Amino acid sequence: VVLDCRLPCAIRSWMRLSCFGSEHWHSHRAEGCGFLSCASRRFDQHRHMLGSRRQDDLDTPLRRLETMPPETFLKMEERRLQRSTWGRRLERGICSTMLEVTMLLGLGGVGVAALRERVVGAPQITLRFLAVPLASTGCVVWWAVCCTMTGSASGPATWAKAWAWLLCVWVMWLNEPERSSCQPSGGAQRPFATPEQTIVLAVFLTLEALTLFFWLWFAQLRPGLLGMCRSQRRVLVFNRMRPSKSLEGWFSFRTHGCLGRRYRCHYDGRLDASGRPHGYGTWRDDTHNGEQLTGEWIEGQPVAPFESQTLKMGTISHGLRILYGTSRPEGVSEVSWTVRPGLRLRFGVLGVECSVAGGFMAHLPQTLQHSPFNSAGEMLEQVTSGVSEQMPALVFIHGFNCSTDWACMRLGQLMALSKLQHNVLPVVFSWSGGRIFSYFHVLGKLTLLAADLPKLLQDLRSAGVTRAHLMAHSAGCEVLTAALSDLEFGVAAGTLPHIDTVTMFNSTNPEASFLEPQVGHLVRLLKVCERVTLYCDELDVALRSSELLTLRGRSIGRRAVPISVEDSERVDVVSCTAMDANVAYIRHSYFDLNVHVLGDFQELLSGRKASERSRLVRVRARPAADSGDDVARSSSNVFSFLAAPAHISW
């Protein structure tokens, strides 16, 4: 207890993580921190809520991993190479790099040449003359080394940018401007570059070529070659796998063959009859991009649900299971150019991995395992086994030009950042949305495409789901309203789950038809659910473009003004116009990344109306001038977020 109180937090955390799988630490772990037991209880709750593929996993006795299964090590090595290759997602990319280099060539280069000519004079190969470019070279190289070591920027992009900057500095510094516009005697042309400039150009172009070669080798060729060799021979010969001599139960290996240093890895958890990780367990390795992965394992492979944390980079990602129902004839990763509705609904569970904290990885979100099912009942039976209480379903209706797996990844990102995986069952309704050139064709087929949504809800009700939340984005909102006739009939007949909330993000529904009295979409939505919430953005570029192309008037997703209908107290309008965190220029698709929107949506699903939610404030706005609404300022149902702009800092 004294040590745990006096030691710094980082050292205590290292001690706790280092004790995984080592028997001589078990007594200290039980008496002191209890870290693994807390994590085990938390992930046992997680696995029960999202379901387990094998009900007898909890009854499987824990056994020591005598030999490292090749498929397990190769899978975890593949994940490590993926993190090493892609790195963290950065704010500045290749476009900003090219812009910086262009500006340096156009402005900085001329300035450097003029400064050298006025201050130093003609080019001379002396230390005094080369002091400025040498100092610049030292500063730029030091900056590149720091960025590479700290991981604050992409290594190859940083060095490519550094060589380009230094090339401009050296070439312009050694430039000798022409004194006269006349041709030299004898008609000889002035050379393109001086000998000194030629040497500088050759040196830096060689450095750029070497940078490109190393990037291709480490990012493309080497992972591809290692991925082709997935046998035990590679583990023994190339990675030099053997039991660790210093820690019992750990294994020692090399990442770069005989040239690399040795690292250690360990698995602590349940095994199957073949000695492979199977059930709940924890993997850990101490490489630079190594991770600690705690969660479910199936036949030696990690599957969702799990939690992964890189021990040195500090990034955290979650693996989740996302359910889906679709009648699209194409695969889960494909998007057809034309509307191609299928014959019947297909079901499945797609594992997705999403970043949640500590820096987002550039290759995430990504899909993991895919398990197709014949019916909704079979799908729910596998996912919700061991859950004592049936959770409500969150049915996500994606927008235009979206594949099934991308919709699952978007919903998974929302679930991971809002911690909703313990409260709802994530379900994606995937419809054949076409591509960008088939937009008008899709709008004409909405009724046909929406016919499968009530069927999906009916299948979920037959499988035991009694409550549901509907969530739609962009053109998916029009799919939802196109299915209102069948939804009204199903709710009246009791064949559908009870719909608690309907949430629309950046809806493309025309304002006129949505707010039409008596028969408008909003009035009909209030008949099938308890509450309707509209997240609107008046600056949405995609909705503006849709309005100009379709000539259907203003979209309801850009109308952040009060709405007056019967039972208007069950309608909330949340204005996102002032939001600028995690918002791209198009301002159309940030519902799964903006933490303010996610936190408010989480409170919405818990049953709170907008006036009771913690991050909203009522906007005392007047009604729209052309709407004829007679709404008092005090009863406005428009709310805005309590959030400072991203550029504000003290």
Secondary structure, DSSP 8 states (H G I E B T S, - for coil): -HHHHHS-HHHHHHHHHHTTT-GGGHHHHHHTT-HHHHHHHHHHHHHHHH--S-GGGTTS-B----S--HHHHHHHHHHHHHHHHH-B--S--HHHHHHHHHHIIIIIHHHHHHHHHHHT-S---STTTTHHHHHHHHHHHHHHHHHHHHTSS-HHHHHHHHHHHHHHHHHHHT----S-SS--GGG----SS-HHHHHHHHHHHHHHHHHHHHHHIIIIIHHHHHHH--SHHHHHHTS--EE-SSSTT-EEEESSGGGS-EEEEEEEEEE-TTS-EEEEEEEEE-STT-EEEEEEEETTEEEEEEEEEETTT--EEEEEEEEEEE--SS-TT---SS----SS-EEEEEEEEEEEESS-BTT-SEEEEEEEESSHHHHHHHHSTT-SS---EEEEE--SS--HHHHHHHHHHHHHHHT-TTT-EEEEEE-----GGGHHHHHHTHHHHHTHHHHHHHHHHHTT--EEEEEEETTHHHHHHHTHHHHHHHHHHT-S-EEEEEEEES---BHHHHS-TTTSHHHHHHHHEEEEEEEE-TT-HHHHHHHHHH----BGGG--S----TTGGGEEEEE-TT--TT--TT-S--TTT-HHHHHHHHHHHTT--GGG-TTEEE------TTT-----GGG--EEEE----TT---
